[in-house]
Amino acid sequence: MRCYEKGRLTPVTVVDHITPHKGDPELFWDKKNWQPLCETCHNIKTATEDGGFGN
């Protein structure tokens, strides 16, 4: 669902955690664990890969 992979350029609006941090502050602030996504792609990724917000 990532825009760029589908040939679309979309403004980035969210910094996503590649590996869910699950409250771990070290993983949360690790810039190597960040990726830029548009809000739609972030929401889809979070719901499908991470089990939804807050999980």
Secondary structure, DSSP 8 states (H G I E B T S, - for coil): --TGGGT------EEEESS--TT-HHHHT-GGGEEEE-HHHHHHHHHHHSSSTT-
